[in-house]
Amino acid sequence: MENKKRPEVSIAIPIYNEEKGIEKTIRNLVRVFSENKVDYQLVLVNHGSSDKTEGVVNKMGFENKKLKIINLSKNLGYGGGIMYGMDHSDGEIVGFTCADEEVSAEDVYKVYNNLIKNNQYQVSKSRRMKRKDGLFRKITTFVFNSFIHLRFGLGLKDINGYPIFIKRDLYPLVKTKEIAYLFNLDFLLKMKNKRYKIMEIPIIHRQREVGESYMNMSRIFKMAFGFFYYCLKF
């Protein structure tokens, strides 16, 4: 990118078995960022999918050169897919969002635009409101965020809220080796240690329309165990 103007923003989107919904997600992001006259880049990281996701994203990439398509045979994990996309992003601002439209394209733009408008901040992220999760998931999320506040004093309401956007030159300084579900926590703690100012933008959390969530009881207990092990390292 040395001799080319960088996009204003690059958004990494990790994708795993999203053949039914990914096209709608991407077309809505393209529409919203185009309507707001943002020079965007979407970095689609299809990692380990066993359905027809690869064919869907390849077709979209052929139609729109602002999409960077990356197909990998191995699943990189939640954080691994995000970081791979951010590492291959070209924008002045880099960030990530979900593939399932639980966060609308309008809210992705809202979080990005707030960072652009507020130069005193280095990072913007969402705080998901009116969450459509089940009761057990809501309780575990509340407990998780409360423990993090008590243990680390991050001062954030929604640790796992996405999207997250950060200025390009600062991202390499806070890269994390956490590739599973503690990715957000480690990422944000590194930002705190660098004294980056982080803003949380309220957005509406929506219910997944198609496909399936890969969050279940087993994964929640693994997250809990991983979190307590993580705390022992500090």
Residue pairs with C-beta under 8 A, 6 or more apart in sequence:
1 90
5 39
6 90
6 91
6 92
6 168
7 39
7 40
7 41
7 66
7 90
7 91
7 92
8 38
8 39
8 40
8 91
8 92
8 93
9 33
9 38
9 39
9 40
9 41
9 91
9 92
9 93
9 94
9 95
9 112
9 165
10 40
10 41
10 42
10 43
10 86
10 89
10 90
10 91
10 93
10 94
10 95
11 29
11 40
11 41
11 42
11 43
11 89
11 91
11 95
11 96
11 97
11 108
11 112
11 163
12 43
12 45
12 81
12 82
12 84
12 85
12 86
12 88
12 89
12 94
12 95
12 96
13 25
13 26
13 42
13 43
13 44
13 45
13 85
13 96
13 97
13 98
13 99
14 45
14 47
14 76
14 78
14 81
14 82
14 84
14 85
14 96
14 99
15 22
15 44
15 45
15 46
15 47
15 49
15 53
15 57
15 81
15 99
16 46
16 47
16 48
16 49
16 53
16 75
16 81
16 99
16 214
17 49
17 50
17 51
17 53
17 211
18 25
18 49
18 53
18 99
18 100
18 211
19 49
19 51
19 52
19 53
19 55
19 56
20 210
20 211
21 99
21 100
21 101
21 208
21 209
21 210
21 211
22 44
22 53
22 56
22 57
22 99
23 56
23 60
24 101
25 98
25 99
25 100
25 101
25 105
26 42
26 44
26 57
26 60
26 67
27 60
28 101
28 104
28 105
29 40
29 42
29 97
29 105
29 108
30 40
30 42
30 64
30 66
31 105
32 105
32 106
32 108
32 109
33 40
33 105
33 109
34 40
36 109
36 113
38 109
38 112
40 66
40 91
41 66
41 67
41 68
41 89
41 90
41 91
42 66
42 67
42 68
43 68
43 70
43 85
43 86
43 88
43 89
44 57
44 60
44 61
44 67
44 68
44 69
44 70
44 85
45 70
45 72
45 76
45 81
45 82
45 84
45 85
45 88
46 53
46 54
46 57
46 69
46 70
46 71
46 72
47 70
47 72
47 74
47 75
47 76
47 80
47 81
47 84
48 72
48 73
48 74
48 75
48 76
54 71
57 67
57 69
57 71
58 69
58 71
60 67
60 69
61 67
61 68
61 69
68 88
68 89
68 90
70 84
70 85
70 88
72 84
75 81
76 84
76 179
77 179
77 180
78 179
78 180
78 181
78 183
79 176
79 178
79 179
79 180
79 181
79 182
79 183
79 184
79 187
80 179
82 96
82 183
83 175
83 176
83 179
83 183
85 96
86 94
86 95
86 96
86 171
89 168
91 168
92 167
92 168
93 112
93 115
93 116
93 165
93 166
93 167
93 168
94 165
94 166
94 168
94 171
95 111
95 112
95 163
95 164
95 165
95 166
96 162
96 163
96 164
97 103
97 108
97 162
97 163
98 162
98 163
100 208
100 209
100 210
100 211
100 213
101 206
101 208
101 209
102 132
102 205
102 206
102 207
102 208
103 126
103 128
103 162
103 163
103 203
103 205
103 206
104 203
104 204
104 206
107 126
107 203
107 204
108 163
110 201
110 203
111 124
111 125
111 126
111 163
111 164
111 165
111 201
111 203
112 124
112 163
112 165
114 124
114 199
114 201
115 121
115 123
115 124
115 165
115 167
115 199
118 124
118 199
120 197
121 197
121 198
121 199
122 166
122 167
122 170
122 191
122 196
122 197
122 198
123 164
123 165
123 166
123 167
123 170
123 191
123 196
123 197
123 198
123 199
124 164
124 165
124 198
124 199
124 201
125 156
125 158
125 161
125 162
125 163
125 164
125 165
125 188
125 198
125 199
125 200
125 201
126 158
126 161
126 162
126 163
126 164
126 200
126 201
126 202
126 203
127 156
127 157
127 158
127 161
127 200
127 201
127 202
127 203
128 158
128 161
128 203
128 204
128 205
129 202
129 203
129 204
129 205
130 204
130 205
131 138
131 141
131 205
132 205
132 206
132 207
133 141
133 205
137 215
137 220
140 220
140 224
141 160
144 159
144 160
144 223
144 224
144 227
145 156
145 157
145 158
145 159
147 227
148 154
148 159
148 185
149 155
149 156
151 231
151 234
152 185
152 189
152 192
152 234
154 188
154 189
154 192
156 188
156 198
156 200
157 200
158 200
159 184
159 185
159 188
160 181
160 184
161 184
161 200
161 203
162 184
164 184
164 187
166 174
166 191
166 196
170 194
170 196
173 190
173 194
174 187
174 190
174 191
174 194
174 196
175 190
176 183
176 186
176 187
176 190
177 186
178 185
178 186
178 187
180 222
180 223
180 226
181 219
181 222
181 223
181 226
182 223
182 226
182 227
182 230
185 227
185 230
186 230
188 198
191 198
192 198
